[in-house]
């Protein structure tokens, strides 16, 4: 491990295999907290490379719990987090819309770190019990088209670095890993990026992994399609700047996206979106994200058609019925 420390302090870049070996060594206790902190800080100061990100991803998956659901060709909608916007659970809502539209979903998530409610918070509020049992996850996918993977049950290596990350108090490569370590190995991913500079990093990583992806970054810093202004959409084949009108929506005021100040308030917004009683802007932003996600899996359809499909799944009550069935299967 000291060799890796010397290389990183010298600003040398690691190969994907070296980064994987470093991660497994850290998790296995091959270096102390001071060495780990120094290596993470050195990597952060120099800038994480695609190979290093993928290597850490490989190591975290290898040292965690497996739940490969790739035969379902599932999709995930996720954000990097850290945008400081405290939005309601837009991605989680959109996942149920997508599942209701017939696309299998393997949603990977956790408790909130910087907002009122993360995916795990809002689902737990409804009585959902998290599981790492592949049979139960498959039963959920078979029964309602969606499974939920609570990150701490799978990424066991995160526990080994938690004290070091807390002591450092800075962002490290581990803040980038969440969207890449879904153990279901999703075929498709709509990934919202809070920082524009990270677009190229994730583009390189997802391209190498063979994922069918869409990367979005709102100009005003949201890690999702917020409809508050223009946003960048980057896929394997194109890169465009879009306005809400390009998707058929009116611009949304930022205050309409608030998740409130508590888990209870966030749950109320989540429920209102799915049951159709939420204000139009909240339902629109969910339909926009769900429609973009569907467009990744249905290249033969136009983006307008995919958004129309998402709207129908939400407004017909299909998404609500999917969610209720999910709760039944997972409580």
Phi, psi and omega in degrees: 000330180296328177298317178296320179299314180297320181294318182289320176298327176279009177066025176281145178271143180265149172286168178300317180292320178299316180296321177297314179297321178297314180298314181295328176292317177300312181296324181279000177084021182282350176220155183276174185297325180294315178297317180298313179299320180295319180292318180295319179293318180297318179295320181293318181294323179282329183106127182287136178264167177299316180299319180292319178297315180292323179295317176295321176300313179301315182293322180292321176293321183292330181263006182251194180268134184270143175205060184291113178245023188297339180292346175276351186051053187282166177242151172230145173241122188208155174242158178289339185077177177078015180276350177070016185268342179052050178282164173289179188282069185296310183297319181294316175303314183297327179297322179288330175294315180297316179298320179295334179277000174103003179261119178302140183234134171239093185276126178252131183197184186205179172290160181295143174253322184232358181240179182290330188206122171267180180301316181294325179299309186290325178289319178297327177299336180264007177090009180290136177251126185281150183215151171248009181284114182303326180294319178292322178296319178292323178297323178293316178298318180292327186274331183216003175086005182212141173234150180242130181245107180283114192309316183298340178283348186242310184276072186294334181295338180299329180296326183292332183255359183303313180298321180293315180299319179294319180293321179295315179070019177233163176288141178226185178304332182292336176287348180263346192281331187314309182292348185254355187246027173297114184292349176285350181053062184299142178287327183232151179208128168259113187243120176270131184245124183286329184245123184303325182297342180275350182303314184293323180297310179290327177300313179296319181292311183291327177297317180291328180282347180081016180285144170276106193233156167228126177254130180234144175214120178283143184300332180264017167097008177282145177265043177191175173281107187267343186062014177275353181173197182286157180213158178263136174240120181240122177238180178300333187248348186204165176216118185222155170258129183235152173251159176309322181297332179294339178259359180089022183239154170279152175299148183249137176285138183307323183296340179289343185262003185295140176267008179081194185247006181209165176298323181296318179293319179297320178298320182298320178294315179304312181296319182294323178296314184289327181270000174088003182267355180288156175302153183307317182301322180292320178290325180296317184292327176292316179297323180296313180292320178294319180296319177296320178298315179298326181295337178289332185261350184229068184297344179280349180255152176285160177300322179299319179295320180293321177293322176298321177296318179295317178302316181296317180297325180281312188282339179279349184092359181297321180295321177295318179295322177297317180295316180297321178293322177300315180297317178301318184283342189238017179256000000 
